[in-house]
Structures are given as C-alpha cells and as structure tokens.
Amino acid sequence: MTTAGMPRVDLRSDTVTQPTAAMRQAMLAAELGDDVFGDDPSVNALQERIAAITGKPAALFMPSGTQSNFCGILAHCGRGDEYIVGQLAHTYRYEGGGAAVLGGVQPQPLVQDADGRMPLADIAAAIKPDDPHFARTRLLCLENTWNGHVMPDDYLRQATELARRRGLATHLDGARLFNAAVASAAPGQGALARVREIAELFDSVSICFSKGLGAPVGSALCGSHDLIARARRIRKMAGGAMRQAGLLAAAALHALEHHVDRLADDHALAERLADGLRGVDGILVRSADTNIVFADVADERGPALLAHLQAQNILATGLIGLRFVTHLDVDAAGIDRAIATVRDFFGQPAAAAAGAASGPC
C-alpha cells in the first residue's frame, strides 16, 4: 500500500514489470559461463531460440533495444552511409542519435502518416544517387508495432521490396514485434509463426524482451551470420559485452516460453481502458491494436490530469500525448481505477466507468 492508501497502477510503460516468481527461479537455476568468450550456455540457448523464431541464421543478446538497433544500423552501414527512417521513429528520435554521433551514419528522416508509414514515393525519392556529393544510402528502417498499431503486411512488403530493388538492406525495430504477432496472427497460425512471417521480410530484426514479454533486461538482434559477427564487434566497442549474462538470458528464455500468448490479456485490458475513456468530455481516445492507448486532453489540461492520476498512485506519461501501456503487472481492477480517476478529474460519475469498462480482460 502507498501513502495514497491504494496500490500503484503503473501504466507508464511495459518496461516497468517485475520478474515473476517463476522467472526468478529460472534465473537462479541458469547455467552460466562467460559470454565474452561465447561459452555462456544460457545466452547461447537464447540466441539460438530467438534466431529460430525469427527465421534468421543467428542472433546476438544485447543489454537494450537501443543498443540492438544501434549495432544493427552500424552493422549494415559504414561511416558516410545513411539510413532512411521515419521522422518520429524510435531509431531516429528516441535513441540519442547514436548512429550519427558514434557511428558516423547519417539518418535521412521522412515524414510519416498517422499510421507511421512513410510514403513509398518518398522513400524512393530519398535514395541518393551514387555520387561523391551524397551520403551513400544503405538501409531502410521500419518499426512494428507503431504506437501500438500493427503495421500492415502490404506496406511492409512493398517497402522492403522497394528497398531491395534499389540495393538497400532492411532493418525492423521490432521492440514489440510479439505484440504485433499476437494481435495479427491468423486463426490457428500461432504467434511464433506470425513473428517469423513478419521478420522474414527484413534482413535484420531487433526484439525487446524487457517490454511486453516482461523480462527485466535485454534485447536481441537477429540476422545473417556475417551481420551478427559485425554486430558483435560493435557491441564490444559500445560496452555491451557482458560476462555471466546467462542470468538475464534465462529470464528472456522464460518469457519466450511463458509470456507470449498472455500478451492477448494486455491487449484486452488496453481495449477495456479505451472503452472506459470513450465519451468522456474533454478527452479524445486514440486506441491501438495492442497494449498502448493514447489520449488527447482538451484545453492543455494534460499535465493537470497526470498530476491528478499520480495523486491516486496511478502513473502514465505525457511525452507524446497522454499514454497508457498495459502489461503483466496490471489487472482489470487497476484499469477500472484508472478509468474512474480520469472520469473524476473531468467531473463525470465513476459509475459510468464501470459500465463502459465491462468486457473481457
């Protein structure tokens, strides 16, 4: 319990989860070695597992998704090269400019539509001719999910085919790729098969274990043997080579075995939250396909609403509009508390939230 007398409902991100009891046991039981020497059996098992799931020949365990994307971009591009990326994409906007600052790789950001898509004509026009005046265009970076939405297969296929026709490699920031797979798998297909189906469109894929899957730390870069060999050298230079990293790899392996299908529960809770907030005067809900709900607050009252929520020990973020993210440490009772607290802020009865929020969780 807290000073507010209520348990915390932390909807800031799916990165805030705590390891489950079963995950902690898996970490305690992990076989360990020295990953810098390549002999940590748990790390090796994780790399083999995620490579097989994504359909790639090899994979490399990383401390973070930022480092995984960074090593992926630099493994594809050299100094004086460039990558094409969305203006609001994580690899461009939210990763400290690492590829440019540390790798000498120039980003070429393009405007995206509301669904995160760069127009194909804009991608084609941004590819530079082979001329000493220009950076060498080497890579196209895409992202799935995009603000909680599953990127359409047709767009991913057309964009990656365009890149290949023009001699570019392709990289997917798939931080929440498992969320995309669970949300979009065909009946009877299975989430892992769907992950592979999406990943096979790209030369490399970065996947986070510490978001929806609920591991405490870690991401993986998946790609060819040659690309992963280059990325391993870059990871070492970036300080990301860890020693007995099997403790962390064991958590990620546990998540792959036990936390994939349950992502559907997070998606249902996000929809429960969106349903409960729809129709509230003063807030416009922009729900998503997976575990993220965005909301626009009228009259610049967003900061005041965040403070009101925090006073009730309910946490959200307001960096790019009000954002709520569901995860394995959030339940239906917490979602209903969040709905009631938002309605209270706008002077609307909490009873309405209970009715609006009814449904699966």
CORSULFEN-V406103 format. One record per backbone hydrogen bond with DSSP energy under -1.0 kcal/mol. NH is the residue of the N-H (numbers start at 1). CO is the residue of the C=O. If there is no record, write none. Layout:
nh-><NH	NH>
co-><CO	CO>
This chain:
nh-><5	9	11	24	25	26	27	28	29	30	35	39	44	45	46	47	48	49	50	51	52	53	54	56	58	60	62	68	69	70	71	72	73	74	75	76	77	80	81	82	83	84	85	87	89	92	93	94	98	101	102	104	105	106	108	110	113	116	123	124	125	126	131	134	136	138	139	140	141	142	144	146	149	156	157	158	159	160	161	162	163	164	165	166	167	168	169	171	172	173	174	174	177	180	181	182	183	184	185	189	194	195	196	197	198	199	200	201	202	203	204	205	206	207	209	214	215	218	219	220	221	222	223	228	229	230	231	232	233	234	235	236	237	238	239	240	245	247	248	249	250	252	253	254	255	256	257	258	259	263	264	265	267	268	269	270	271	272	273	274	275	276	277	278	280	283	284	286	290	293	294	295	296	298	301	305	306	307	308	309	310	311	312	313	314	315	317	322	323	324	325	326	330	335	336	337	338	339	340	341	342	343	344	345	346	347	348	354	355	356	357	358>
co-><2	313	315	20	21	22	23	24	25	27	243	34	40	41	42	43	44	45	46	47	48	49	50	51	223	221	219	64	65	66	67	68	69	70	71	72	73	104	78	136	106	139	108	110	86	89	89	90	95	97	98	100	99	81	83	85	117	113	119	120	121	122	129	131	80	82	82	169	84	171	173	149	146	152	153	154	155	156	157	158	159	160	161	162	164	163	138	140	204	142	172	206	174	176	177	178	179	180	181	186	190	191	192	193	194	195	196	198	199	170	170	222	172	220	218	211	209	63	62	207	60	205	58	224	225	226	227	228	229	230	231	232	233	234	236	235	243	244	245	245	246	248	249	250	251	252	253	254	255	260	261	262	263	264	265	266	267	268	269	270	271	272	273	274	277	280	296	294	148	324	286	322	284	282	298	301	302	303	304	305	306	307	309	310	309	9	323	295	317	293	11	291	327	331	332	333	334	335	336	337	338	339	340	341	342	344	343	350	351	352	353	355>
